Amino acid sequence: MSDKTGGGPGQRFSWRARGRSFVYAARGLAVLLREEHNARIHAVVGACVVLAGFYFGLSSGEWLAVLVCIGLVFAMELINSAIENLCDYVSAEKKPAIGKTKDLAAAAVLVSAATAAAVGLVVFLPKLLEAWQG
């Protein structure tokens, strides 16, 4: 939908077009959450992590690490979904190159989620251990 936002070569800057680009982006996020089961799981986990962050009183640096990881996982989910949708549009048939492309995009989500989990352990495990030890 970016062709509707203006801003291509030779086009004048428009606040209205910039505003529309945010509407299109929000629509994409809504599609992700409506159609992608894993994205909803990531949303719930992300919300739980944010609540845990408030509960444990994360430092600014810890918040930065946690929020960047949540954003990274969502960005990878969006890119993965975009690639999968484009692949399905290009070819409904099972083709090795399409399968490989989808697998690589899914691996990007896996790597980002594993990284987020590792950061979560570094940030929250000491706090959990301290809370359990009293």
C-alpha positions as CSV (number, residue, x, y, z in Angstrom):
1,M,0.0,0.0,0.0
2,S,3.0,2.3,0.1
3,D,2.2,3.6,-3.4
4,K,-0.7,5.4,-1.8
5,T,1.4,7.3,0.8
6,G,3.2,9.5,-1.7
7,G,6.8,10.4,-1.2
8,G,8.2,8.8,-4.3
9,P,10.8,10.5,-6.4
10,G,9.6,13.9,-7.5
11,Q,6.7,14.0,-5.1
12,R,6.2,16.8,-2.6
13,F,6.2,16.1,1.1
14,S,2.7,15.8,2.5
15,W,1.6,15.5,6.2
16,R,-1.6,13.9,5.1
17,A,0.3,11.2,3.2
18,R,2.5,10.6,6.2
19,G,-0.6,10.2,8.3
20,R,-2.0,7.7,5.9
21,S,1.2,5.7,6.0
22,F,0.6,5.2,9.7
23,V,-2.9,4.0,9.0
24,Y,-1.6,1.4,6.6
25,A,1.0,0.3,9.1
26,A,-1.6,-0.1,11.8
27,R,-3.7,-2.1,9.4
28,G,-0.8,-4.4,8.8
29,L,-0.3,-4.9,12.6
30,A,-4.0,-5.7,13.0
31,V,-3.8,-8.2,10.2
32,L,-0.8,-9.8,11.9
33,L,-2.6,-10.2,15.2
34,R,-5.8,-11.3,13.6
35,E,-4.4,-13.9,11.2
36,E,-1.1,-15.2,12.7
37,H,-1.5,-17.4,15.8
38,N,2.2,-17.2,16.8
39,A,2.0,-13.4,16.8
40,R,-0.9,-13.6,19.3
41,I,1.3,-15.8,21.5
42,H,4.1,-13.3,21.2
43,A,1.7,-10.5,22.1
44,V,0.6,-12.4,25.3
45,V,4.1,-13.2,26.3
46,G,5.2,-9.7,25.6
47,A,2.4,-8.3,27.8
48,C,3.4,-10.7,30.6
49,V,7.0,-9.6,30.3
50,V,6.0,-5.9,30.5
51,L,3.8,-6.7,33.6
52,A,6.7,-8.6,35.2
53,G,9.0,-5.7,34.4
54,F,6.7,-3.3,36.4
55,Y,6.4,-5.9,39.2
56,F,10.2,-6.3,39.5
57,G,11.0,-2.6,38.9
58,L,13.4,-3.0,36.0
59,S,16.2,-0.5,35.6
60,S,16.3,1.7,32.5
61,G,18.8,-0.5,30.9
62,E,16.8,-3.6,31.6
63,W,13.7,-2.0,30.1
64,L,15.7,-1.0,27.1
65,A,16.8,-4.6,26.5
66,V,13.3,-6.1,27.1
67,L,11.5,-3.6,24.9
68,V,14.0,-3.9,22.0
69,C,13.6,-7.7,22.2
70,I,9.8,-7.4,22.1
71,G,10.0,-5.1,19.2
72,L,12.5,-7.3,17.4
73,V,10.3,-10.4,17.7
74,F,7.2,-8.5,16.4
75,A,9.3,-7.0,13.5
76,M,10.5,-10.4,12.5
77,E,6.9,-11.8,12.7
78,L,5.7,-9.0,10.4
79,I,8.5,-9.6,7.9
80,N,8.0,-13.4,8.1
81,S,4.2,-13.0,7.5
82,A,4.9,-10.6,4.6
83,I,7.3,-13.0,3.0
84,E,4.9,-15.9,3.4
85,N,2.0,-14.0,1.9
86,L,4.1,-12.9,-1.0
87,C,5.3,-16.4,-1.6
88,D,1.8,-17.8,-1.5
89,Y,0.7,-15.1,-4.0
90,V,3.6,-15.8,-6.4
91,S,3.1,-19.6,-6.3
92,A,0.4,-21.7,-4.9
93,E,2.3,-24.8,-5.9
94,K,4.9,-26.5,-3.7
95,K,8.2,-25.4,-5.0
96,P,11.6,-26.0,-3.2
97,A,12.7,-22.3,-3.6
98,I,9.4,-21.1,-2.0
99,G,9.7,-23.6,0.8
100,K,13.3,-22.6,1.4
101,T,12.3,-18.9,1.5
102,K,9.5,-19.5,3.9
103,D,11.8,-21.6,6.2
104,L,14.5,-18.9,6.2
105,A,11.9,-16.2,7.2
106,A,10.5,-18.5,9.9
107,A,14.1,-19.1,11.2
108,A,14.5,-15.3,11.6
109,V,11.5,-15.3,14.0
110,L,12.9,-18.3,15.8
111,V,16.3,-16.6,16.2
112,S,14.8,-13.4,17.5
113,A,12.5,-15.2,19.9
114,A,15.4,-17.3,21.2
115,T,17.4,-14.1,21.7
116,A,14.5,-12.5,23.5
117,A,14.2,-15.5,25.8
118,A,18.0,-15.4,26.6
119,V,17.7,-11.7,27.4
120,G,14.7,-12.4,29.5
121,L,16.6,-15.0,31.5
122,V,19.5,-12.6,32.0
123,V,17.1,-9.9,33.2
124,F,14.5,-11.8,35.2
125,L,16.3,-14.9,36.5
126,P,18.3,-13.1,39.2
127,K,15.1,-11.2,40.3
128,L,13.1,-14.5,40.4
129,L,15.8,-16.2,42.4
130,E,16.0,-13.3,44.8
131,A,12.2,-13.2,45.3
132,W,12.1,-17.0,45.9
133,Q,15.0,-16.9,48.4
134,G,13.2,-14.1,50.3
